[in-house]
Amino acid sequence: MKVSARKILELPSEVKHRNINIIPGSGYIHPNQLSPLFESLGIYDANSTADIHAFCTCLGISSHDK
């Protein structure tokens, strides 16, 4: 799990920006001057196989890395 999370956060910024807000504040949040170490990606329902698949497809994550 940690390896997968690291690979996702190492994706280029333009790829991570594809993760849009489904719920306000839930999409990609990039590091900024106030929070230089905070970076976040959002997924609507982590218990839903369909939502996980949509998240991975949006970011272009291979089936091997899922």
N, C-alpha and C positions, 0 to 999 in steps of 0.2 A: 504494500500500500504506500509506504513512504517513497519507494522508487517511482511509482506511478505519479504521485503528487509532485515529486521533484521534476520529473520529465515534463509535466504539464506546465509548471511554473517557469521552466526553461524555454518554453516556446517563445517565438518572436512576439513583440508587443502587438503588431498588427493582427496576429492570429488571436491573441487573447482578447482583443477588442471586439471580436465577433460574439463574445459572451455578453449578450445584451440583458437589460433589466426586464425581467418578467414581473417581478415584484420590485417596487422602487428600492434602490440600493442593493439589489441582489446580483447585478452583473459584475463585470470585471472592475475591480478597484485597484488602480495602480499606485505604487509608492509615490509619495509627495513630500514636500518640505516639512509638513507637520507630522507625518508618519512615514519616515524613510524606509522602515523595515517591514511595513505592513503591505501585503498584496493579497488580493482575494478574487476568487472566481465563484460564481453562484450557479447552483443547480436547483431547479424547482422542487423536485421530489426525488431524493436519493434512494427511496425504496421502490421507485417505479423503474422497471427495466426500460420502458419506452423513453422516459426522461433521461436516463443515463445514456442510452443510445443516441438520443438527440443531442445531448451535451457533447459527446465524443465526436459525432459527425460534424457538428458546428465547428469544433476545433481541429478537425482533421486527424484525430487520434486513431492510430491503427488498431485493428482488432487484437493484435498481440499485446498491446499496451493497456487494453481495457482491463 
